[in-house]
Amino acid sequence: MKYRSLVSVAVAVLLASVVAGQAVRKPSPTREPKGAMPSKPDSSERFLQKIDSQADFDSVARVYHQNTPYALPHVMFAIDRRKGNKIYYINSQKYRFHKDFLIANYFVLKNTDFFEDTYIKENRRFIVGTIAWQKPVERFTFEFWDGDLIPAEQIEDAFKAINESFFASVAFKPNSTRQDSASSDLGIERISSDDISKNQEYLALNTAKGVGRVHIIDELTDNVEIGYDEILILNEVPVTLPPVAGIIVTKPSTPLSHINLLAKGWGVPNAYIKNADKLFKELDGKFIEFETTLTEYKYKPADLEILRAYSEWKKEQGKIFKAPPSDLTVTKLASLEEMRKRESIAYGAKAANLGEVKSARIPKVTVPKGFAVPFSFYKAFLEKHGFDIKIEDFAYDYNFVHNPAERRKKLEAFRAEMQAAEFDRDLRNRILVKWRTELGGVGVFVRSSSNAEDIPDFSGAGLYTTVPNVTDEEAIIEAVKTVWASLWNFEAYEARERAFIEHKGTYMGVLLQVGVNMDSSGVLITKDPFDKENKNAIYISAKRGLGIKVVEGQKIAEQILYTKSSNAVQVLTRSGEDTLLTFDEKGGVKEVPISGDRNVLTDAVARRLADAAARIKRLFGNKVEQDIEWGYMDGEIYILQARPFIEN
């Protein structure tokens, strides 16, 4: 048995947040999970006019994800407005979709435009939806497809018809911002996706299988050593981690946090499990085989056969160390306007990809001005001060190689040496002249753009350092050195080591880019991370102010799913942020309290972001999903990063 089959990099990748889990995902009008329809219905009835008991409900309900934490028993309904809002509780074990029921019972003709007549027109004959038992809140809810343009008065009619004919009270669950707004003043009881998700006990953030030693960490400090073979159980969501065998968090985090993206890149199981530190207490320090699936997690003690296969797999992986491509002959400080994707081997993918986006002149999208310092100057800096020799010496230092605590200490000292070293005077002048003349001498973000990040098989998310809103000359030069030195951040070293990337062949470029003090910002991906069949969907994570803490994942951001086919915007969660980041007048950023409305994005802005994302995906060949960092200020969308979205 090859361990490759055990870890088989992300079976069906699920990048989600606690709020966007299957318990808040709605039954679709056109799709259903495999196995939801029974081979033989429990009842021969086509429909019921009333549901007087739980037994009545069960007799016509079908269940998604039966016998799992995500079990979703539900019954479709249709309300005939021509007959005084007569309700039909459809035998959902017999009919797959509303359309099947209405056609089979001659309520509508087969050749009519069912979609237009039922979901779009205001003067429709039928109101169709679903009643579901929401286990996390122990309540029944009724809901409509997210693309349904149902008017407010029809939502109210449905609420009345259902609650007059159902044995328990049923609340309305809006599935789009439009439905949320339409129902807000009706005075009917509502339950949001956010309400449901708060009670979830499990959510897969990356579905995979792995083997590792359980390590419960109450508080992640610099003194905590983390092993390559460990499955971590964390009581707090860290900003970054070295590669590990698996991750379990006991608190929810933003799905596009660096940790979640890195876990996907490593192909390791990653999940939110409520009270995991208590549930796994007896396994602390022991090897287990751990698997996360869409609906549940599984584990068992790792026996000799599993450990032997795992050892064989590790041995195979140790043979593939290699250096990322680089061109060290380029010495031009290139503006983003001058760069294209192909220049990544000299300036790094972050800068080169932004140059590609900027040159495309996407309508109503701005890439802030900037320029990049190529790898060659980093290499020259190392050689001038003998740092290249020290890097080679690391490989022969027994304590450095075999003791993580010692390695952390020595890398910290090495970065301090780099920070203190003299900067080339000619390069200093060239950077500052370009900053003043091309960027107007305004505050800039000094960002990493190495050959070991934003590449197809290694995102490098969160590993290197960005220095925000740098406003004076000396600080700019110090920030360049900070970014150079960040190639030797402990977490970055560990990640490259475990991704089999050769350290000596890794080089750091630097991107200096005009800073924009955003009204809102965040990240998005050009797919629905919850449903691979939901084509052309866009997932957006957003917060007010600067987006640094969105990608850090310290607080739940506003999360939105835009589905092109229905033109619907579904809010999965509202922002949990109680502060925002903004520019400090003295340089850098500061944190200020948030007051007022927690809504971050309007539907119009969400749709504009989705359009920009689709255009960027096409720009990069349309085959690779994109992970995009964006900002919004005074009606303008800014693109700050575009990289491949790594799923395994």
C-alpha positions in Angstrom: 0.0 0.0 0.0 1.5 3.3 -1.0 1.0 6.2 1.4 0.2 8.3 -1.7 -3.2 6.6 -1.6 -3.7 7.6 2.0 -2.9 11.3 1.6 -4.1 11.5 -2.0 -4.0 15.3 -2.0 -7.5 16.6 -1.4 -10.2 14.2 -2.4 -12.9 16.8 -3.2 -11.5 20.0 -1.9 -13.7 22.1 0.4 -12.5 25.5 1.4 -15.2 26.9 3.6 -15.9 28.7 6.8 -18.0 27.6 9.7 -20.9 29.7 8.3 -20.8 28.3 4.9 -20.9 24.6 5.8 -23.3 22.1 4.5 -25.8 22.8 7.3 -26.5 26.2 5.8 -26.3 25.1 2.2 -29.7 24.9 0.7 -31.3 22.2 -1.5 -30.7 23.3 -5.1 -33.4 23.5 -7.7 -31.3 21.6 -10.2 -28.9 19.3 -8.2 -28.8 17.1 -5.2 -26.2 15.0 -3.4 -25.8 11.4 -4.6 -28.0 9.0 -2.8 -30.5 11.5 -1.6 -33.4 9.8 -3.5 -34.5 6.5 -2.0 -35.1 3.5 -4.4 -38.6 3.2 -3.0 -40.6 6.1 -1.5 -41.9 5.7 2.1 -45.3 6.9 1.0 -47.3 6.4 -2.2 -48.9 9.8 -1.8 -48.0 12.4 -4.4 -48.4 15.2 -1.9 -49.9 16.2 1.4 -52.2 19.2 2.0 -51.2 19.4 5.6 -48.3 18.1 7.7 -49.8 17.4 11.1 -46.9 15.5 12.7 -43.3 14.6 12.5 -44.4 11.3 11.0 -46.2 13.1 8.2 -43.0 15.1 7.5 -40.8 12.0 7.5 -43.1 10.1 5.2 -42.5 12.6 2.3 -39.1 14.1 3.3 -35.8 13.1 1.7 -32.5 13.5 3.5 -29.2 14.9 2.3 -26.2 13.3 4.0 -28.2 10.8 5.9 -26.7 9.7 9.3 -24.1 12.5 9.3 -23.8 15.7 11.2 -25.0 17.4 8.0 -28.2 15.5 7.7 -30.7 17.8 6.1 -34.3 16.4 6.0 -36.4 18.5 3.7 -39.7 18.6 1.8 -40.4 20.6 -1.3 -43.6 22.7 -1.4 -45.6 24.5 -4.1 -48.3 27.1 -3.4 -50.9 27.7 -6.1 -51.8 31.4 -6.0 -54.7 30.9 -8.4 -56.4 28.7 -5.8 -56.2 31.0 -2.8 -52.6 30.0 -1.9 -53.4 26.3 -1.7 -50.3 24.5 -0.6 -48.9 21.1 -1.7 -46.3 19.4 0.4 -44.6 17.4 -2.4 -43.5 13.8 -1.8 -39.8 14.6 -2.1 -38.9 11.0 -2.2 -41.0 10.6 -5.4 -40.2 13.8 -7.3 -36.7 15.2 -7.6 -37.6 18.8 -8.4 -40.6 21.1 -8.2 -40.8 21.1 -12.0 -41.2 17.3 -12.0 -44.1 17.4 -9.6 -45.9 20.3 -11.4 -45.6 18.7 -14.8 -46.5 15.2 -13.7 -49.7 16.5 -12.1 -50.6 18.7 -15.1 -50.3 22.0 -13.2 -47.9 23.3 -15.9 -47.2 22.3 -19.5 -44.0 20.6 -20.3 -43.1 23.1 -23.1 -43.5 26.2 -21.0 -40.6 28.3 -19.8 -40.7 27.0 -16.2 -37.6 28.9 -15.0 -39.0 32.3 -16.2 -42.5 31.6 -15.0 -41.6 30.3 -11.6 -38.5 32.1 -10.5 -38.4 35.4 -12.4 -41.9 36.7 -13.1 -43.6 38.6 -10.3 -47.1 37.5 -11.4 -46.3 33.9 -11.1 -48.8 31.1 -10.5 -46.7 29.0 -8.2 -44.6 29.9 -5.2 -42.1 27.0 -4.8 -39.6 26.4 -2.1 -38.3 23.9 0.5 -39.0 23.3 4.2 -35.9 21.8 6.0 -35.1 20.7 9.5 -32.0 22.7 10.6 -30.4 20.5 13.2 -27.9 23.2 14.5 -30.7 25.4 15.7 -33.4 22.7 16.2 -35.9 24.5 14.0 -37.8 24.1 10.7 -37.1 26.8 8.1 -38.6 27.4 4.7 -36.5 28.9 1.9 -36.4 29.7 -1.8 -33.7 29.2 -4.4 -31.1 32.0 -4.2 -32.0 33.2 -7.7 -35.7 33.4 -7.0 -36.9 37.0 -7.5 -39.9 36.4 -5.3 -41.6 39.6 -4.1 -42.0 40.5 -0.4 -45.8 39.9 -0.4 -45.3 36.4 -1.7 -42.8 35.6 1.0 -45.4 36.7 3.5 -48.1 34.6 1.8 -45.8 31.6 1.9 -45.1 32.2 5.6 -48.8 32.3 6.3 -49.8 29.3 4.2 -47.0 27.1 5.7 -47.5 28.0 9.3 -51.3 27.4 9.0 -50.8 23.9 7.7 -47.6 22.7 9.4 -47.4 21.0 12.8 -44.6 23.2 14.1 -43.6 26.9 13.6 -41.5 27.4 10.5 -39.2 30.5 10.1 -38.0 32.0 6.8 -34.4 31.5 5.8 -33.3 34.1 3.2 -30.8 32.7 0.7 -29.7 36.0 -1.0 -29.3 39.6 -0.1 -32.3 40.4 -2.2 -34.5 37.9 -0.3 -33.0 39.3 3.0 -33.9 42.8 2.1 -37.4 41.9 0.7 -38.3 40.2 4.0 -36.8 42.5 6.5 -39.9 44.6 7.1 -42.5 41.9 7.0 -42.5 41.1 10.7 -42.1 37.4 10.1 -39.7 35.2 12.0 -36.4 34.7 10.2 -33.3 32.5 10.7 -30.2 33.4 8.8 -27.4 31.2 7.5 -25.2 32.9 10.1 -27.6 31.9 12.9 -27.5 28.2 11.8 -23.8 28.1 11.4 -23.0 29.3 15.0 -24.0 26.0 16.4 -22.0 23.8 14.0 -19.7 21.3 15.6 -17.7 20.3 12.5 -16.6 21.7 9.2 -14.1 20.3 6.7 -11.7 23.1 5.6 -9.8 20.7 3.4 -10.9 17.1 2.7 -7.9 14.7 2.7 -6.4 11.8 4.6 -3.1 11.8 6.5 -1.0 10.2 9.2 0.6 12.1 12.0 1.2 12.4 15.7 -1.5 14.3 17.6 -0.1 17.5 19.2 -2.6 19.6 21.2 -1.4 23.2 21.6 -3.2 25.4 24.1 -1.2 28.5 23.2 1.1 28.8 20.2 4.2 30.6 21.3 7.7 30.8 19.8 8.8 28.1 22.2 6.4 25.5 20.9 8.1 23.1 18.5 6.1 21.8 15.7 7.1 18.6 13.9 6.6 17.7 10.2 4.7 14.6 11.3 2.2 16.3 13.6 -1.5 16.7 13.4 -2.0 19.9 15.3 -5.0 20.7 17.5 -5.1 24.5 17.9 -7.1 26.6 20.3 -6.3 29.7 18.4 -5.9 30.3 14.6 -2.3 31.3 13.9 -1.2 33.6 11.2 1.0 31.0 9.7 2.5 27.5 10.4 5.2 25.3 9.0 3.9 22.4 6.9 2.4 19.7 9.1 0.5 16.4 8.6 -2.9 17.9 9.6 -4.7 20.8 11.3 -7.7 20.8 13.6 -8.9 24.2 15.0 -11.3 24.5 17.9 -12.5 27.9 16.7 -13.8 29.0 13.3 -11.6 31.0 11.0 -11.8 32.8 7.7 -11.7 30.2 4.9 -9.1 32.1 2.9 -6.8 32.6 5.8 -3.2 31.7 5.1 -3.5 28.6 7.3 -6.3 27.2 5.2 -4.7 28.0 1.9 -1.4 26.5 3.1 -3.2 23.3 4.3 -4.8 23.0 0.8 -1.4 23.4 -0.8 0.1 20.7 1.4 -2.9 18.4 0.7 -3.4 17.7 4.4 -6.7 17.2 6.4 -7.9 20.5 7.9 -11.0 21.0 9.9 -12.9 22.9 12.5 -14.0 20.5 15.3 -15.7 22.0 18.3 -14.0 21.0 21.6 -11.3 19.0 19.6 -8.8 19.6 22.4 -11.0 17.7 24.8 -12.2 15.1 22.3 -8.6 14.1 21.3 -7.1 14.5 24.8 -6.3 10.8 25.2 -4.6 10.7 21.8 -2.2 13.5 22.5 1.3 12.3 21.4 0.0 9.3 19.6 0.1 8.5 15.8 -3.3 8.3 14.1 -4.7 8.1 10.6 -7.0 11.1 10.3 -9.5 11.9 7.5 -11.8 14.8 6.8 -14.7 14.2 4.5 -17.5 16.6 3.4 -19.8 15.3 6.2 -17.6 13.9 9.0 -14.1 13.3 10.3 -12.7 9.8 10.9 -9.6 8.6 12.8 -8.0 5.4 14.0 -4.7 4.5 15.7 -1.9 4.1 13.2 -0.9 0.5 13.1 2.5 -0.9 11.9 1.2 -1.3 8.3 0.1 2.3 8.1 3.3 3.7 9.7 5.4 1.5 7.3 3.6 2.9 4.3 3.9 6.4 5.6 7.6 6.0 6.1 8.0 4.8 2.5 6.1 7.8 1.2 8.3 10.2 3.2 11.4 8.5 1.7 10.1 9.0 -1.8 9.3 12.6 -1.2 12.8 13.3 0.0 14.2 12.8 -3.5 12.6 15.8 -5.2 14.3 18.9 -3.8 14.7 21.5 -6.5 15.2 25.3 -7.0 12.4 27.4 -8.5 13.3 29.1 -11.9 15.2 32.4 -11.7 17.0 34.8 -14.0 19.7 36.7 -12.1 20.9 38.8 -15.1 18.1 41.4 -15.0 19.1 44.6 -13.2 16.3 47.0 -14.3 13.9 48.4 -11.7 10.8 47.7 -13.8 7.4 49.5 -13.4 4.4 47.3 -13.3 3.3 48.7 -16.7 6.5 47.2 -18.2 6.0 43.7 -16.7 4.2 40.7 -18.0 3.7 37.2 -16.5 6.8 35.9 -18.3 9.0 38.3 -16.2 8.2 36.2 -13.1 11.6 34.5 -13.3 13.3 37.9 -12.7 10.9 39.8 -10.5 8.7 37.1 -8.9 5.1 36.0 -9.8 3.4 38.6 -7.5 4.9 41.6 -9.4 4.8 39.9 -12.8 1.1 38.8 -12.5 0.1 42.3 -11.4 1.9 43.7 -14.4 -0.1 41.4 -16.6 -3.4 42.5 -15.0 -2.4 46.2 -15.3 -1.5 45.9 -18.9 -4.9 44.2 -19.7 -6.7 47.5 -18.7 -9.8 45.7 -17.4 -12.7 48.2 -17.3 -13.4 49.8 -13.9 -10.5 48.0 -12.3 -7.3 49.7 -11.1 -3.9 48.2 -10.2 -2.1 50.7 -8.1 1.2 52.0 -9.5 4.4 50.3 -8.5 7.8 49.0 -9.5 9.8 45.9 -8.7 13.4 45.3 -7.6 14.6 42.1 -9.4 16.3 39.0 -7.7 19.8 40.1 -8.9 20.0 42.8 -6.3 19.1 40.4 -3.5 21.8 38.0 -4.7 24.4 40.8 -4.9 23.4 41.9 -1.3 24.0 38.4 0.0 27.4 38.0 -1.7 28.6 41.5 -0.7 28.2 40.7 3.0 29.0 36.9 2.9 25.4 35.9 3.7 25.5 33.4 0.8 28.2 31.5 2.7 26.2 31.5 5.9 23.2 30.1 4.0 25.4 27.2 2.8 26.7 26.7 6.3 23.2 26.1 7.7 23.1 22.8 5.8 26.1 21.6 7.8 25.1 22.9 11.2 23.8 19.9 13.1 21.9 21.9 15.7 20.3 24.1 12.9 19.2 21.0 10.9 17.9 18.9 13.8 16.7 21.3 16.4 13.7 23.6 15.4 14.1 25.8 18.5 17.8 26.4 17.6 16.9 26.9 13.9 14.3 29.5 14.9 16.9 31.3 17.0 19.6 31.3 14.3 17.3 32.4 11.5 16.2 35.3 13.7 19.8 36.3 14.3 20.5 36.0 10.5 17.6 38.3 9.7 18.9 40.8 12.2 22.3 40.7 10.5 20.7 41.3 7.1 18.7 44.2 8.5 21.8 45.8 9.9 24.0 45.4 6.8 24.9 48.3 4.6 22.7 48.9 1.6 24.2 49.5 -1.8 24.3 53.3 -2.3 23.6 53.2 -6.0 20.6 50.9 -5.6 19.3 53.2 -2.8 19.4 56.2 -5.1 17.7 54.4 -7.9 14.9 53.2 -5.7 14.3 56.6 -4.1 14.4 58.4 -7.4 11.8 56.0 -8.9 9.7 56.3 -5.8 9.6 60.1 -6.0 9.2 60.5 -9.8 7.0 57.5 -10.7 5.0 57.0 -7.5 4.9 60.6 -6.4 6.7 60.1 -3.2 3.5 58.9 -1.5 3.2 56.0 1.1 3.9 52.6 -0.4 3.5 49.0 0.5 6.8 47.2 0.3 5.9 43.6 -0.6 7.6 40.3 -1.2 7.8 38.9 -4.7 10.0 35.8 -4.5 10.4 32.9 -6.9 8.9 30.7 -4.1 5.4 32.2 -3.8 2.3 32.6 -6.0 3.5 29.7 -8.2 1.3 26.8 -9.4 2.3 24.3 -6.8 3.3 26.5 -3.9 1.4 29.6 -2.8 3.7 30.7 -0.1 0.7 32.5 1.4 1.6 34.5 4.5 5.2 33.3 4.7 7.0 36.5 3.8 6.8 40.0 5.2 4.9 43.1 3.8 5.7 46.5 5.3 2.6 48.7 4.9 2.3 52.5 4.3 6.0 53.4 4.3 6.2 57.2 3.9 9.9 58.3 4.2 13.1 57.5 2.4 15.0 55.8 5.2 12.0 53.6 6.1 11.7 52.5 2.4 15.3 51.3 2.3 14.8 49.5 5.7 11.6 48.0 4.4 13.4 46.6 1.3 15.9 44.9 3.7 13.0 43.6 5.8 11.4 42.0 2.8 14.7 40.5 1.7 15.4 39.1 5.2 11.8 37.7 5.4 12.9 35.0 3.0 14.5 33.5 6.1 11.4 33.8 8.3 11.2 30.5 10.3 7.8 29.6 8.9 9.1 30.3 5.3 12.1 28.1 5.8 10.0 25.3 7.2 7.5 25.6 4.4 10.2 25.4 1.7 11.9 22.5 3.5 8.7 20.5 3.6 7.7 21.5 0.0 11.2 20.3 -1.1 12.2 23.7 -2.4 15.9 24.3 -2.4 16.8 27.3 -0.1 20.0 28.2 -1.9 18.1 28.6 -5.2 15.3 30.8 -3.7 15.6 34.5 -4.3 13.6 37.5 -3.1 12.3 40.3 -5.3 10.6 43.4 -3.9 7.5 45.2 -5.1 7.0 48.8 -4.1 3.4 49.8 -4.7 1.3 52.9 -4.0 -0.8 52.3 -0.9 -4.5 53.0 -1.0 -6.4 53.5 2.2 -9.3 51.1 1.4 -12.9 51.5 2.5 -13.1 47.7 2.3 -10.9 44.9 1.1 -10.4 41.2 1.1 -9.8 38.1 -1.1 -11.8 36.1 -3.5 -11.6 32.9 -5.5 -13.0 32.3 -9.0 -15.1 29.2 -8.0 -17.7 28.0 -5.6 -15.5 26.2 -3.0 -18.5 24.3 -1.6 -20.1 22.9 -4.8 -17.9 21.9 -7.7 -21.0 21.5 -9.9 -21.9 25.2 -9.4 -20.0 26.5 -12.4 -19.0 30.1 -12.8 -19.5 31.1 -9.2 -17.3 33.5 -7.2 -16.5 33.4 -3.5 -15.7 36.7 -1.8 -14.3 37.4 1.7 -14.5 41.0 2.8 -13.9 43.4 5.7 -14.0 47.1 6.2 -10.7 49.0 6.0 -7.4 47.4 4.9 -7.5 43.7 4.3 -4.4 42.5 6.2 -6.5 40.7 8.9 -8.7 39.1 6.3 -5.9 36.9 5.0 -4.6 36.4 8.5 -7.9 34.8 9.4 -8.1 36.2 13.0 -11.7 37.1 12.7 -14.6 35.9 10.6 -15.0 38.2 7.6 -18.1 38.9 5.6 -18.4 36.0 3.2 -20.4 36.1 -0.1 -21.2 33.6 -2.8 -22.1 35.1 -6.2 -23.7 32.7 -8.6 -23.7 33.8 -12.2 -26.5 31.6 -13.4 -29.0 33.1 -11.0 -27.3 36.5 -10.7 -27.8 36.0 -7.0 -25.7 37.3 -4.1 -25.8 35.0 -1.1 -24.4 36.3 2.2 -22.9 33.4 4.1 -21.7 35.4 7.0 -21.6 39.0 8.1 -18.3 40.4 9.3 -17.3 39.5 12.9 -14.7 42.3 13.0 -15.0 44.9 15.7 -12.1 47.0 14.5 -10.6 48.0 11.2 -7.1 48.8 9.9 -6.4 52.2 8.4 -3.3 54.3 7.5 -1.5 56.0 10.4 -0.7 59.6 9.6 2.9 58.9 10.8 3.3 55.9 8.5 2.3 52.3 9.0 -1.2 51.3 10.0 -3.4 51.6 13.1 -6.4 49.8 14.4 -9.6 51.7 15.2 -13.0 50.5 16.5 -15.8 49.9 14.2 -19.3 51.3 14.8 -22.5 51.2 12.8 -23.6 48.8 10.0 -21.6 45.6 9.7 -22.5 45.0 6.1 -19.3 45.4 4.0 -20.4 45.0 0.4 -23.5 46.0 -1.6 -24.8 43.6 -4.2 -23.6 45.9 -6.9 -20.0 45.9 -5.6 -20.1 42.1 -5.2 -21.2 41.7 -8.8 -18.4 44.1 -10.0 -15.9 42.1 -8.1 -17.2 38.9 -9.6 -16.9 40.4 -13.1 -13.4 41.5 -12.5 -12.4 38.1 -11.1 -13.8 36.3 -14.2 -11.9 38.7 -16.5 -8.6 38.0 -14.6 -9.2 34.3 -14.8 -9.6 34.6 -18.6 -6.4 36.8 -18.7 -4.4 33.9 -17.2 -5.8 31.3 -19.6 -9.2 30.6 -18.1 -8.1 27.1 -17.0 -6.6 27.9 -13.6 -8.8 29.2 -10.8 -7.5 32.5 -9.3 -7.0 33.6 -5.7 -7.3 37.4 -5.9 -6.6 40.1 -3.3 -8.7 43.2 -3.9 -9.6 46.6 -2.3 -12.5 49.0 -2.8 -12.2 52.8 -2.3 -14.5 55.7 -3.5 -16.3 53.5 -6.0 -13.1 52.0 -7.5 -12.0 48.4 -7.4 -8.3 47.8 -6.9 -6.5 44.5 -7.6 -3.5 43.9 -5.4 -2.6 40.3 -6.1 -3.6 37.5 -8.5 -2.2 34.0 -8.1 -3.2 30.4 -8.9 -5.7 29.0 -6.4 -4.0 25.9 -5.0 -6.4 23.1 -4.2 -4.0 20.2 -3.6 
